[in-house]
Every structure is written in structure tokens, then in C-alpha cells.
Amino acid sequence: MGSTTPAIRDGATTGQGTRRRGAVVAALMLSMALAALDATIVSTAVPQIVGDLGGFSVFSWLFSGYLLAVTVTLPVYGKLSDTFGRKPVLVAGAAVFLLGSLLCAGAWNMAALIAFRVVQGLGGGALQGTVQTLAADLYPLAERPKIQARLSTVWAASAVAGPGLGGALAAYADWRWIFLVNLPIGAAALWLIVRHLHEPERENAARARVDWAGALAVFACGGVLLTALVQGGVAWAWLSAPSLALFGTGLALVGVVVWVERRAAEPIIPGWVWRRRTIAAVNLAFGALGLLMVAPSVFLPTYAQSVLGLGPAAAGLVLCVWTLTWSGSAAVSQHVYRRIGFRDTALLGIGAGALILLAFPFLPYPGSWWQPMLLMLALGGVLGLFQLPLIIGVQSTVGWSERGTTTASVLFCRQTGQTVGASLFGAVANAVLAARLGGAGDLESVTRAWDGGTAPEATRRAIAAAVHAVYFGAACAAALAFLVLLVVAPRKFPVRQE
């Protein structure tokens, strides 16, 4: 297994090589901005979109459809980038994403918009996985935190700016500009990649056998299971016929995936992803990270508005502060893991994260806005110590030909964890709410019922109890990640010499 890397690194010591690498890094940052903005920019424009196109009963699929497409394509793009190189995968993914954006801007009804959001997601999977892989390709281990810190900063800034930008475009222009704004950003990223990223020719690329049967099986299996998780308890009851049929079909497709992949010459999900202790431990830890991220990102805004009485903008501010400390601590994490190692740095971060999440249920009722904000500042800071060292560490244990698959498997587990967490914690919150209010409905319907006014005291206390239960569950997910790293991950990651 050769450690072939982009040719751009070979000339990195020359002025031309440095300029080329800088141009590619700029393209990666633009691509990351596209992916990050698209995750948040649509949310504030939903009222305008529904008012124009209708389809209120299915608008949640604007987010679910995109998420499903991104998640199930990550392993496929990871393997393809290892086989044919990063550049063709990133260029093709960006082109599909921009095509989806253009189609979304021209959607004539909600069904068309949802379908085109899925097209966007098919390209978004390539953006997320390949950008992270190329970041590791471009820099040696000693310099890798530099590019990862930049990407983290871009993600944080985009996550904060997305809702405001989406609301402004919907209010003062037209919601279709939310998708059209992607075109110049994506075009600039594409131009920089095509012009400045030069990878060496791979001798086996022309003869490579693509596991299309495995790709189709992974796509079908992931799509069915994630749809069951996203819609279960929402569109239908968990024990209803549609739910049981989807889960049954998904489990059958898991068997198909295993059967196909074990016989493939170049499987989309190779067995070594789970046989190697380091990669398996990081995959499981990132699945737990996806689980715990649901508590603040999904339930904290409801808590801030319903219990603390904040407006939407103030509630968003309480949430977004964690992205600032997350990127900041990620940038300085290198000084920690160079002293104590990747695993122990991650253990320090996720251990502290479990304690912070566990502190949330002990906040006074009704409390003040600065209390959850302080916890979110601290949570972002410690999760930066957890995520970035694991990403850099696991990428450093494999060569070029396995790095795309490894990175994609980690991101796939995080995305899957978020999907599972949304369903699991949603069920927990609704059960607590029903117990407190005597079966008065789910969290979403209860918070909508009073239409932004002052909620009755019993309702506020019930919502607080439901969110506290979710945060307790998130603390358990953090503890699970801690245990996995402690037991499964080696104390010292087997870093490859570059």
C-alpha cells in the first residue's frame, strides 16, 4: 500500500507549490462553507417556502431527504476517492451539488423541492468526506491541525451565519436565492480545484473494479433504515405496519450488504474498517458523538424559548456559542495530544463533556439565559478536544489508498448517530412530556399549541423535564464514547511514518 499523496505537496517548498496548495485550501474552505451553510440556511425560510409551495405536512423531508442522501453516500464516495483519486470525486460531487441547488431554486411544488434536495445531498456526501480526506493529504501530521482548524472555523462561522442569512434572503429577496447563492461559491471552488489540484496518475485506476452492487446495497440498506428512524414516531407509530415493514426490510438488506461485500474484490465497506482496533473505536466513538449532539442542537432551542422565554434570535445565540469554543479548542488541541496522545486527549474531552451534559438537568428552574449558555460554551470547548484529535489520529494510521474510506466511515458513523439520536431522544422527550401532561401529545405539538406566547406553568415544567431527560441520555452517550475509547482504542495510535 503506497503512501501516494497529491503532487501538490511535492512542490510545497517552492513559491509555486505554496500558492497552489493555498488555492486548494481556499477551495476546500469554500466547499466546507457550502456543506455547512446548507445544513442551516433553509431552516429559517420554511414559512416562506411552505407559503409559496404548500406541502406543510411533508416539509420536514427538506432536511431528512438531504440528510439521508449525504449519509448513505459517504461510504461510496470514500471508496471511490481511494480508487480514482480525490479530485474527480470532489469535482463530480460539487457539480451534482450545484445542479441540485439550481433545480431547488426552480422547484414548482414541495415534492419537486424535496426530490431536488435529495440530489443536493448526493453531491453533499462527496463534499463532506472528500474535503476532510484532502485536508489530511495536503499536510503532514505535524501541520495537519492548521488546516483542520481553518475548516472548523469555516464550519462554525457558517453554522452561525446560516439561519440569519436564510431569514434575510427569504424576507427581503426570495427563498429561491437560498439555493442560488450556492452557485458562485461552488463555481469558485470548482475552478480552484480543477486548476490547482494535481494528483499523480494511479496505475491501477484504469483497471479498478468498482463494487457497484455493494454501493447499491449500501445505499438501499442505509436509505431504508434511516427512513424508518426519521419517520418512526412522527409519520407513523413505532409499532405500526409501515415501521415494522421498513425495519424488517432494512435488516434483510443488512444481510444482503454483508453477503455482497464479503464476495467483492474491492468492497465499498471493507472488513478492515471494523477489524482494526483504532478505526473501529473511533467509528463507535463518533457514533456516540452524533447521539449526544442531538441534545443541544435539536432540543436546546425549544428549551430556551419555552422554559426561559427567549425569542428565536436569542435562543439561537444560546445554541451557537458552542461552535465558537469548539473551533477554538480544536485549534489548540494539538498542544495537548502531542503531550499525552490522541486517545488520552479524546478521553479528557469526552469525559469532561459527560459531566457538563450531566450538569444540565441540575440547572435551576426556570433559570436564566446565561446558565445554559455557559454550559454550551464549556461543552463546545471540550468536544473540540475530543473530535479533532480522533480525526487526525485515525487518518494518520492509514496510507493514502485507505484514507478516503477511513474518513468516510468515521463521518458515516457520526451522521448515523445523529439520525438515531433524533429518533431515540425524541421518543424519550415525548414519553416524559406525556407522563407529565397526561398524554397531551408530543413535544413539537405542545410547543406549537401556544404559538409563541407564554406557556402555562405546567407545560413549561413538563418541557423542562423532557429536555433534562434528553440531556441525561446525551451524558450516557458521552460516557459510552469514553468507555469505548478506554477499552477498545489502543493507548498509542499506530501512526504511519510519512
C-alpha positions in Angstrom: 0.0 0.0 0.0 1.8 3.1 -1.2 1.5 6.4 0.6 0.8 8.3 -2.6 -0.3 11.9 -1.9 -1.2 14.8 -4.1 1.6 16.1 -6.2 1.0 19.5 -4.8 2.9 18.5 -1.7 6.0 17.7 -3.7 6.4 21.3 -4.6 5.2 22.8 -1.4 8.6 24.3 -0.6 8.6 26.3 -3.8 6.7 29.5 -4.2 4.5 28.0 -6.9 3.8 24.9 -4.8 2.8 27.0 -1.8 0.5 29.1 -4.0 -1.1 26.0 -5.4 -1.7 24.5 -2.0 -3.1 27.8 -0.7 -5.5 27.8 -3.7 -6.6 24.2 -3.0 -7.1 25.0 0.7 -9.2 28.0 -0.3 -11.3 25.6 -2.4 -11.7 23.2 0.5 -12.9 26.1 2.7 -15.4 27.2 0.1 -16.7 23.6 -0.2 -16.9 23.2 3.5 -18.9 26.5 3.7 -21.3 25.1 1.1 -21.9 22.0 3.2 -22.2 23.9 6.5 -24.5 26.6 5.1 -26.8 24.1 3.5 -27.3 22.4 6.9 -28.7 25.5 8.5 -29.7 28.2 5.9 -33.0 26.5 4.9 -34.5 26.3 8.4 -35.5 29.9 8.8 -37.1 30.1 5.4 -39.5 27.2 5.9 -42.6 29.5 6.5 -41.9 31.3 3.1 -41.3 28.1 1.3 -44.4 26.5 2.6 -46.4 29.6 1.9 -45.3 29.6 -1.7 -45.3 25.8 -2.5 -47.6 24.3 0.1 -46.9 20.9 1.5 -46.7 21.7 5.2 -47.3 18.1 6.2 -44.1 16.9 4.5 -41.8 19.9 4.8 -39.6 18.0 7.3 -38.3 16.0 4.3 -36.5 19.1 3.1 -34.0 18.2 5.9 -34.5 14.5 6.2 -34.1 13.8 2.5 -30.9 15.8 2.3 -29.5 14.1 5.4 -30.4 10.6 4.2 -28.6 11.2 0.8 -25.5 12.6 2.5 -25.3 9.8 5.0 -25.7 6.8 2.7 -23.4 8.1 0.0 -20.4 8.8 2.4 -19.0 5.3 2.3 -19.4 5.1 -1.5 -17.5 8.4 -2.2 -14.9 7.4 0.3 -14.1 4.2 -1.6 -14.2 5.9 -4.9 -11.8 8.6 -3.8 -9.3 5.9 -2.7 -9.7 4.2 -6.1 -9.8 7.0 -8.6 -8.3 9.9 -6.6 -9.8 12.8 -4.6 -10.1 15.3 -7.5 -12.6 13.5 -9.7 -14.8 12.6 -6.8 -14.7 16.2 -5.4 -15.4 17.7 -8.8 -18.2 15.3 -9.6 -19.8 15.8 -6.1 -19.6 19.6 -6.3 -21.2 19.5 -9.8 -24.0 17.4 -8.6 -24.5 19.6 -5.5 -24.7 22.7 -7.7 -27.1 21.0 -10.1 -29.3 20.2 -7.2 -29.1 23.8 -5.9 -30.1 25.1 -9.3 -33.0 22.6 -9.5 -34.1 23.6 -6.0 -34.3 27.2 -7.0 -36.6 26.3 -9.8 -38.9 23.9 -7.8 -42.6 24.2 -8.6 -44.0 22.3 -5.7 -42.9 20.7 -2.4 -42.5 17.2 -3.9 -40.1 18.6 -6.5 -38.2 20.6 -3.9 -37.7 17.5 -1.7 -36.5 15.5 -4.7 -34.0 18.2 -5.7 -32.8 18.4 -2.1 -32.0 14.7 -2.3 -30.0 15.5 -5.5 -28.2 18.1 -3.4 -27.5 15.5 -0.8 -26.0 13.1 -3.3 -23.4 15.8 -4.0 -23.1 16.9 -0.4 -21.8 13.4 0.6 -18.8 13.9 -1.7 -18.2 17.4 -0.3 -18.1 16.4 3.3 -16.0 13.2 3.1 -13.5 14.3 0.4 -12.8 17.7 1.9 -11.8 16.1 5.2 -9.7 13.5 3.3 -7.9 16.0 1.1 -7.1 18.1 4.2 -5.1 15.2 5.5 -3.5 14.6 2.2 -2.2 18.1 1.8 -0.4 18.4 5.1 1.9 16.1 7.1 0.9 15.1 10.6 2.8 17.9 12.3 1.0 20.6 10.2 -2.4 18.9 9.9 -4.1 20.8 12.8 -3.5 24.0 10.8 -5.9 23.0 8.0 -8.3 21.3 10.3 -8.6 24.5 12.5 -9.4 26.5 9.4 -12.1 24.1 8.3 -13.5 24.1 11.9 -13.6 27.9 11.8 -15.4 27.9 8.5 -17.9 25.4 9.8 -18.6 27.4 12.9 -18.9 30.7 11.1 -21.3 29.1 8.5 -23.4 27.5 11.2 -23.8 30.8 13.0 -24.4 32.8 9.8 -26.7 30.3 8.0 -30.0 30.9 9.8 -29.6 34.7 9.7 -28.7 34.7 6.0 -31.5 32.3 5.2 -34.0 34.5 7.0 -32.7 37.7 5.4 -32.9 36.2 1.9 -36.4 34.9 2.4 -37.6 38.2 3.9 -36.0 40.7 1.6 -35.4 38.8 -1.6 -36.9 35.4 -2.3 -36.4 32.0 -0.7 -35.1 30.7 -4.0 -31.9 32.8 -3.5 -31.1 30.5 -0.6 -30.1 27.9 -3.2 -28.9 30.3 -5.9 -26.3 31.7 -3.6 -24.5 28.3 -3.7 -23.7 28.7 -7.4 -21.0 31.4 -7.3 -19.4 29.9 -4.2 -19.4 26.4 -5.7 -18.2 27.7 -9.1 -15.2 29.4 -7.4 -14.4 26.2 -5.5 -14.6 24.1 -8.7 -12.4 26.4 -10.6 -9.7 26.4 -7.9 -9.8 22.6 -7.7 -9.6 22.0 -11.4 -6.9 24.5 -11.9 -4.6 23.9 -8.9 -5.1 20.4 -7.6 -2.8 17.9 -9.4 -2.7 14.3 -8.3 -0.3 11.7 -9.6 -1.7 9.2 -12.1 -2.7 6.0 -10.4 -1.5 2.9 -12.2 -4.4 0.7 -11.1 -7.2 3.2 -11.6 -7.9 2.2 -15.1 -8.2 -1.4 -14.1 -10.0 -0.8 -10.9 -13.2 -2.8 -10.4 -15.9 -0.7 -8.8 -18.2 -2.6 -6.4 -21.4 -1.1 -7.8 -23.5 -4.0 -6.4 -22.1 -3.1 -2.9 -22.7 0.6 -3.5 -26.4 -0.1 -4.4 -26.9 -2.4 -1.5 -25.3 0.1 1.0 -27.5 2.9 -0.5 -30.7 0.8 -0.3 -30.0 -0.5 3.2 -29.0 2.9 4.7 -31.9 4.6 3.0 -34.5 2.2 4.3 -33.2 2.0 7.9 -32.6 5.8 8.2 -36.1 6.5 6.8 -37.6 4.1 9.4 -35.7 6.0 12.1 -36.5 9.5 10.8 -40.2 8.8 10.3 -40.9 6.4 13.2 -43.0 8.1 15.9 -43.6 11.0 13.5 -45.4 9.9 10.4 -46.5 6.6 11.9 -46.3 4.8 15.3 -43.2 2.8 16.1 -45.1 -0.5 16.2 -47.3 0.3 13.1 -47.2 -1.8 9.9 -45.1 0.8 7.9 -42.5 1.0 10.7 -42.2 -2.8 11.1 -42.0 -3.3 7.4 -39.2 -0.8 6.9 -37.2 -2.2 9.8 -37.7 -5.7 8.6 -36.6 -4.7 5.1 -33.6 -2.8 6.4 -32.5 -5.8 8.5 -32.8 -8.1 5.5 -30.8 -5.6 3.4 -28.1 -5.6 6.1 -27.7 -9.3 5.3 -27.5 -8.5 1.6 -24.8 -5.9 2.2 -22.7 -8.4 4.3 -23.1 -11.1 1.6 -22.2 -8.8 -1.3 -19.3 -7.1 0.4 -17.7 -10.4 1.5 -17.6 -11.5 -2.1 -16.5 -8.2 -3.7 -12.9 -7.8 -4.9 -12.9 -4.1 -3.8 -15.8 -3.7 -1.3 -17.3 -0.3 -0.6 -17.2 -1.1 3.1 -14.1 -3.3 3.6 -13.9 -5.5 6.6 -10.7 -3.9 7.8 -12.7 -0.8 8.8 -14.0 -2.8 11.7 -11.2 -5.3 12.3 -8.6 -2.6 13.1 -9.0 -1.6 16.7 -8.2 2.1 16.2 -10.6 2.7 13.4 -13.4 0.6 15.0 -13.0 2.5 18.3 -13.1 5.9 16.5 -16.1 4.9 14.5 -18.1 3.8 17.6 -16.9 7.0 19.5 -18.1 9.2 16.6 -21.5 7.4 16.6 -21.9 8.3 20.2 -20.8 11.9 19.4 -23.6 12.0 16.8 -26.0 10.8 19.5 -25.1 13.4 22.1 -25.0 16.3 19.6 -28.8 15.9 19.2 -29.5 17.2 22.7 -28.2 20.7 22.3 -28.7 21.1 18.5 -32.4 19.9 18.5 -33.8 20.4 22.0 -31.9 23.4 23.4 -33.7 26.0 21.2 -37.1 24.6 22.4 -35.9 24.8 26.0 -34.6 28.4 25.6 -37.9 29.6 24.1 -40.4 27.5 26.1 -38.8 27.5 29.5 -36.6 30.6 29.5 -39.0 32.7 27.5 -36.4 33.8 24.9 -37.1 34.9 21.4 -36.0 32.9 18.4 -32.9 35.0 17.8 -31.8 34.9 21.5 -32.4 31.1 21.6 -30.3 30.7 18.5 -27.5 32.7 20.2 -27.6 30.4 23.3 -27.0 27.4 21.0 -24.5 28.8 18.5 -21.9 29.8 21.1 -20.7 26.2 21.3 -19.5 26.3 17.7 -17.2 29.2 18.6 -15.5 27.4 21.5 -15.5 24.1 19.6 -13.4 25.5 16.8 -11.2 27.4 19.2 -10.3 24.3 21.3 -9.8 22.2 18.2 -7.2 24.7 17.0 -5.2 24.3 20.3 -5.8 20.6 20.8 -2.5 19.8 19.0 -0.6 21.1 22.1 -2.5 18.6 24.2 -2.3 15.4 22.0 1.4 16.0 21.3 2.0 15.6 25.0 -0.4 12.9 26.1 -1.5 11.3 22.8 -4.6 11.2 20.6 -6.6 8.7 22.8 -6.0 10.3 26.1 -6.8 13.8 24.7 -10.1 12.5 23.4 -10.8 10.8 26.7 -10.2 14.1 28.5 -12.6 15.9 26.2 -15.4 13.4 26.2 -15.1 12.7 30.0 -15.5 16.4 30.7 -18.3 16.5 28.1 -20.2 13.8 30.0 -20.0 15.9 33.2 -21.2 19.1 31.5 -24.1 17.3 29.9 -25.0 15.7 33.3 -25.0 19.2 34.9 -27.8 20.4 32.6 -30.6 18.7 34.4 -29.5 20.3 37.6 -30.0 23.9 36.3 -32.4 25.8 38.5 -36.0 26.3 37.2 -36.8 28.4 35.4 -33.2 29.8 35.4 -31.6 32.5 33.4 -30.3 32.6 29.8 -26.6 32.7 30.8 -26.7 29.4 32.6 -27.3 27.1 29.6 -25.1 29.4 27.5 -22.2 28.9 29.9 -22.7 25.1 29.7 -22.7 25.3 25.9 -19.5 27.3 25.9 -17.8 24.7 28.1 -19.3 21.8 26.0 -18.0 23.2 22.8 -14.6 23.6 24.3 -14.2 20.0 25.5 -15.7 18.5 22.4 -13.1 20.2 20.3 -10.5 18.2 22.3 -12.5 15.1 21.5 -13.3 15.3 17.8 -10.3 16.8 16.1 -7.6 14.6 17.8 -9.6 11.5 16.8 -10.0 12.6 13.2 -6.3 13.5 12.8 -5.2 10.4 14.7 -7.3 7.9 12.7 -6.3 9.4 9.4 -2.6 9.1 10.4 -2.9 5.4 10.9 -3.6 4.6 7.2 -2.0 5.4 3.9 -3.3 7.4 1.0 -5.1 4.4 -0.6 -7.2 3.8 2.6 -7.7 7.4 3.9 -10.8 8.2 2.0 -12.6 5.0 3.1 -11.5 5.5 6.7 -12.6 9.2 6.8 -15.9 8.4 5.2 -16.6 5.6 7.7 -16.0 7.9 10.7 -18.3 10.6 9.2 -20.9 8.0 8.3 -21.0 6.8 11.9 -21.4 10.3 13.2 -24.2 11.1 10.8 -25.9 7.8 11.6 -25.6 8.5 15.3 -27.3 11.9 14.8 -30.2 10.2 13.0 -30.6 7.5 15.7 -30.3 10.2 18.4 -33.0 12.3 16.9 -35.4 9.4 17.0 -34.3 8.0 20.3 -34.3 11.2 22.2 -37.5 12.4 20.5 -39.2 9.3 21.9 -37.7 10.0 25.4 -38.8 13.6 25.4 -42.3 12.7 24.2 -42.7 10.0 26.9 -41.7 12.3 29.7 -44.0 15.0 28.3 -46.9 12.6 28.1 -46.3 11.4 31.6 -46.2 15.0 33.0 -49.2 16.2 31.0 -51.4 13.1 31.0 -50.8 12.1 27.3 -51.2 15.6 25.9 -49.2 15.0 22.7 -45.6 15.2 21.6 -43.0 18.0 22.3 -43.5 19.6 18.9 -47.3 19.8 19.1 -47.2 21.1 22.7 -44.7 23.9 21.9 -46.7 25.0 18.8 -50.0 25.0 20.7 -49.4 28.2 22.5 -48.0 29.9 19.3 -45.0 31.7 20.9 -46.9 33.2 23.8 -46.3 32.5 27.5 -46.7 28.8 28.1 -48.7 27.6 31.1 -46.6 26.8 34.1 -47.4 23.0 34.0 -46.3 23.0 30.3 -43.1 24.8 31.0 -42.1 22.4 33.8 -43.0 19.4 31.6 -40.9 20.7 28.7 -38.0 21.4 31.1 -38.3 17.8 32.5 -38.3 16.4 28.9 -35.2 18.3 27.9 -33.5 17.4 31.1 -34.1 13.7 30.4 -32.7 14.1 26.9 -29.5 15.7 28.3 -29.2 12.8 30.7 -29.4 10.5 27.8 -26.7 12.6 26.0 -24.5 12.3 29.1 -24.9 8.5 28.8 -23.8 8.6 25.2 -20.7 10.6 26.2 -20.0 8.0 28.8 -20.3 5.3 26.2 -17.8 7.0 24.0 -15.4 7.3 26.9 -15.8 3.6 27.7 -15.3 2.6 24.0 -12.1 4.6 23.7 -10.8 3.3 27.1 -11.4 -0.3 26.3 -11.2 -0.7 22.5 -8.8 2.0 21.3 -5.0 1.4 21.8 -3.3 3.9 24.2 -1.0 4.9 21.4 -2.3 5.1 17.9 -0.2 3.2 15.3 0.7 6.3 13.3 2.3 5.5 9.9 5.6 7.1 9.0 5.2 9.7 6.2 
